[in-house]
Amino acid sequence: MRPDADLLVLGGGCAGLSLGMRLAEQAPAAGRTMILEARTGYTQDRTWCFWRLAPHRFERLVARSWPAVAIRSKQRSVKVDCRLTPYQMLEASPFYAEAQRSIDRSQHVQLVLGTDVRAAPRQVAGLWQVETDAGLLTARHILDTRPPRPPRTSDATLWQSFFGQEIECAAPAFDPETVGLMDFAEARTDDVLFHYVLPLSPCRALIETTVFGPRPLAVADLAAAQAAATERLGRGNAFRVLRAEDGVLPMGMTACFPTPGPGYSRAGLMSGAARPSTGYAFQRIQRWAEEAAASIRQGGPPPGHEPDPALRRAMDRLFLRVVRDHADRAPDLFIRMFGNADPARVIRFLSDRGTVADCAVIGSTLPLQLFLGEMLKGMVALPKPLRETA
Ligand SMILES: Cc1cc2nc3c(=O)[nH]c(=O)nc-3n(C[C@H](O)[C@H](O)[C@H](O)COP(=O)(O)OP(=O)(O)OC[C@H]3O[C@@H](n4cnc5c(N)ncnc54)[C@H](O)[C@@H]3O)c2cc1C
């Protein structure tokens, strides 16, 4: 029986579309790909930020590029000049549109919107069967980018929960040259709360209330802190809310979701895309998409995300556990890291490009006793890589 597709991609979000647009540019020899997406259309539901360490394929889509970021605690503030590696923002909407355009031009990649995958795919006679609300589909390979399940507290060492609003103030309130990367002015002691400010103009900014905590939080849990932040950071000006976004990102996955059989792989936020110490995933998804497209071009299956190298995994794990167990110390840790090490090293480290020397220098800025104490609590063992075997 001829399957409906060689590759069925479940979920047409950032990961599914990133792979889809690359496959659309490749020769049809890569086989027929169908991307199934539950949404009936895309909206401006998020912004992706990252440091630009090298030229990238989305330069044309960059909406803002900042030369500086600031980290502020109640005691100290650090402003980091990052002109050489600017902090950039991509809006999701033009990304989705670009991916759709490139897929629409292709004969061998198809994006099917408004199609909900209902049951767990099953393997029957060597093919994968996927039950959708539009009927049964079959494929040789499955790439599943959906979150395997709603987040459970025990799935990650920490959770990054955030609620952001893009606001427009009646009078200037923001420095359009400097991103407020972490503003700990309203820090708490039982979890790590800070505000993240992307200034879009003197009067307009995306202000996000972010919590690093042991459990995923809902928007309602963050709403009061967000209201106080918009008032304070908007300098008491009248403002209107233009749009909102929210999310829950895993920081250090502890759950590992098995794949149900050969020819089935997983990718995306809950399957290894998120950098443990930051929750950032966009650039990691782009790197994975390049590798996956190359593997498919050579006749192989789409791989999952590469596990992080051992040193990075160990550092991220230690850092997350210190932050989890000593939330009150977190503002000082971030200030020390950005303020006492060459910021270029920190930016490289956070962007997965850190060298051993970068790791050593960053480590030397942090309070030794605190970290040694956490290590002694039995956390020296490396976490298992999260890559799934088919
Ligand atoms: C608001 C927000 C802001 C973020 N900002 C940043 C940032 O600044 N920098 C950064 O690096 N990372 C950021 N991230 C993290 C990460 O980059 C994004 O979450 C990214 O979208 C993850 O891609 P993904 O493909 O794994 O998940 P998604 O983009 O969420 O895609 C998953 C897709 O699967 C679909 N789906 C789910 N269930 C089904 C089903 N049953 N059938 C069919 N389709 C289904 C969903 O509709 C969705 O489109 C942010 C995340 C959020 C939520």
The ligand as a Gaussian input file, in Angstrom:
#p B3LYP/6-31G(d) Opt

LIG

0 1
 C        5.208000      33.051000      24.071000
 C        6.523000      32.342000      23.858000
 C        7.681000      33.094000      23.677000
 C        8.915000      32.444000      23.470000
 N       10.037000      33.197000      23.288000
 C       11.202000      32.596000      23.015000
 C       12.369000      33.375000      22.753000
 O       12.345000      34.606000      22.859000
 N       13.509000      32.736000      22.406000
 C       13.570000      31.372000      22.310000
 O       14.625000      30.836000      21.943000
 N       12.491000      30.606000      22.607000
 C       11.321000      31.174000      22.954000
 N       10.215000      30.401000      23.216000
 C       10.390000      28.932000      23.308000
 C       10.302000      28.186000      21.957000
 O       11.173000      28.752000      21.010000
 C        8.885000      28.161000      21.409000
 O        8.032000      27.583000      22.348000
 C        8.767000      27.393000      20.096000
 O        7.556000      27.768000      19.504000
 C        8.812000      25.881000      20.298000
 O        8.577000      25.243000      19.063000
 P        7.798000      23.858000      18.971000
 O        7.635000      23.528000      17.546000
 O        8.418000      22.869000      19.887000
 O        6.366000      24.148000      19.625000
 P        5.200000      25.002000      18.982000
 O        5.742000      26.139000      18.213000
 O        4.263000      25.280000      20.108000
 O        4.539000      23.989000      17.952000
 C        3.831000      22.822000      18.340000
 C        2.651000      22.736000      17.376000
 O        1.959000      21.495000      17.569000
 C        0.596000      21.752000      17.331000
 N       -0.195000      20.681000      17.929000
 C       -0.296000      20.385000      19.250000
 N       -1.115000      19.326000      19.408000
 C       -1.526000      18.940000      18.170000
 C       -2.367000      17.904000      17.692000
 N       -2.965000      17.031000      18.526000
 N       -2.557000      17.787000      16.348000
 C       -1.944000      18.647000      15.479000
 N       -1.136000      19.655000      15.891000
 C       -0.929000      19.800000      17.216000
 C        0.368000      23.105000      18.004000
 O       -0.809000      23.729000      17.533000
 C        1.629000      23.841000      17.617000
 O        1.485000      24.598000      16.441000
 C        8.982000      31.015000      23.453000
 C        7.811000      30.291000      23.682000
 C        6.605000      30.936000      23.875000
 C        5.356000      30.103000      24.125000

